């Protein structure tokens, strides 16, 4: 996809391709705290070279368009759950799934934790500040444990099935995302349930027509998250940031493949 750079007024501006904000660029072996979001951690796991070129060399990754329909689903779900959060009553999804002992977690920082751009969940790890914006957190009133929740919107002709949903190659990043949130909350001192949930909203593609609306089915997909692997990968990421050598790319990274071939023609 080819994208043109625009400012906040949506006016076309020159695309410089480099970052100018100092806080976005890491200097190897720096002592000053450096913020790494959940998304950037996932970038490191996906392709260390692209991550390094972005965070250390300051090359700005081409932007992507917003997912306005997905964001709208998230926004409306949050409104629903916030009503139940205020009254501390089970949401209709809980009742439908025989989870009446769950209520949305009511915490004064909830809005901050959901704001990935300006705050999010946040902890210190060595010389890093790790952050991530969670969609929701629920409370098990029987155990006192909190539950990590992520809303997912999709359009599939197939009914959502827990086994196949979690096994899908396209959803492995979702599980990493959930592991990361559970790790942050655990390090923040909360008692986190071993079971987290994806609330999957699946648009009906088999409807007779559009008629000005989409109909969604809603499925709770339980996921037993795992946070044990995260510290070692965080250490690997720090080692990569502190290395003066640009790391190798992932063999399947399309960005790196494009860059290699593009450089050949740029030099002609």
Residue pairs with C-beta under 8 A, 6 or more apart in sequence:
1 64
3 62
3 63
3 64
3 65
4 12
4 15
5 12
5 13
5 14
5 15
5 63
6 12
6 13
7 13
16 60
17 59
17 60
18 58
18 59
18 60
19 25
19 54
19 58
19 59
19 60
23 34
23 35
24 55
24 58
25 55
25 56
25 57
25 58
26 34
26 55
26 56
26 241
27 56
28 56
28 241
28 242
28 243
28 244
29 242
30 127
31 127
32 127
33 124
33 127
33 128
33 129
34 127
34 128
34 129
34 241
35 128
35 129
35 130
35 131
36 55
36 128
36 129
36 130
36 131
36 237
37 116
37 120
37 130
37 131
37 132
38 116
38 120
38 130
38 131
38 132
38 133
38 177
38 180
38 181
39 132
40 51
40 54
40 55
41 130
41 180
41 233
41 234
41 237
42 173
42 176
42 177
42 180
43 50
43 51
43 54
44 51
44 233
44 236
44 237
44 240
45 176
45 233
46 173
46 250
46 253
47 249
47 250
47 253
47 255
47 256
48 240
48 247
48 248
48 249
48 250
49 246
49 247
49 248
49 249
49 250
49 253
49 256
50 61
50 249
50 253
50 255
50 256
51 237
51 240
52 240
52 241
52 243
52 246
52 247
53 59
53 246
54 60
54 61
55 241
56 241
57 246
61 255
69 153
70 153
73 151
73 153
73 201
73 216
74 135
74 151
74 153
77 135
77 136
77 151
77 199
77 201
78 114
78 135
78 136
80 91
80 92
81 91
81 104
81 136
82 104
84 90
84 91
84 103
84 104
85 103
85 104
85 105
85 106
85 110
86 106
88 103
88 104
88 106
89 103
90 99
90 100
90 101
90 102
90 103
91 102
91 103
91 104
93 99
93 199
93 218
93 220
94 100
94 102
94 103
97 220
99 220
101 140
101 141
101 142
102 138
102 139
102 140
102 141
102 147
103 138
103 139
103 141
104 136
104 137
104 138
104 139
105 136
105 137
105 138
105 139
105 146
105 147
106 139
107 113
107 137
110 137
112 118
112 119
112 120
113 119
113 120
113 121
113 133
113 134
113 137
114 120
114 133
114 134
114 135
114 136
115 133
116 131
116 132
116 133
117 133
119 131
119 133
120 131
120 132
120 133
120 134
121 131
121 132
121 133
121 134
121 181
121 184
121 185
121 188
122 129
122 130
122 131
122 184
122 188
123 129
123 130
123 184
123 187
123 188
124 130
125 187
125 231
125 234
126 234
126 238
127 238
128 234
128 238
130 184
130 234
131 184
132 177
132 180
132 181
132 184
134 148
134 149
134 150
134 181
134 185
135 149
135 150
135 151
136 149
136 150
136 151
136 199
137 146
137 147
137 148
137 149
137 185
138 146
138 147
138 149
138 197
139 145
139 146
139 147
140 146
140 147
140 193
143 191
143 193
144 191
145 191
145 192
145 193
146 185
146 190
146 191
146 192
146 193
147 192
147 193
147 195
147 196
147 197
148 178
148 181
148 182
148 185
148 192
148 193
148 196
148 197
148 225
149 196
149 197
149 198
149 199
150 174
150 177
150 178
150 181
150 196
150 197
150 198
150 199
151 198
151 199
151 201
152 174
152 198
152 199
152 200
152 201
153 200
153 201
153 203
153 216
154 200
154 201
154 202
154 203
155 202
155 203
155 205
156 202
156 203
156 205
157 205
157 206
159 202
159 217
159 219
160 200
160 202
160 217
160 219
160 221
162 221
162 222
165 171
165 198
165 200
165 221
166 175
166 221
166 223
174 198
175 223
175 225
178 196
178 198
178 223
178 225
179 225
179 226
179 227
179 229
179 230
180 230
181 196
182 192
182 196
182 225
182 227
183 227
183 230
185 192
186 192
186 227
194 224
194 225
195 222
195 223
195 224
195 225
196 222
196 223
196 224
196 225
197 220
197 221
197 222
197 223
198 220
198 221
198 223
199 218
199 219
199 220
199 221
200 218
200 219
200 220
200 221
201 216
201 217
201 218
202 216
202 217
202 218
202 219
203 214
203 215
203 216
204 214
204 215
204 216
204 217
207 215
240 247
249 256
250 256
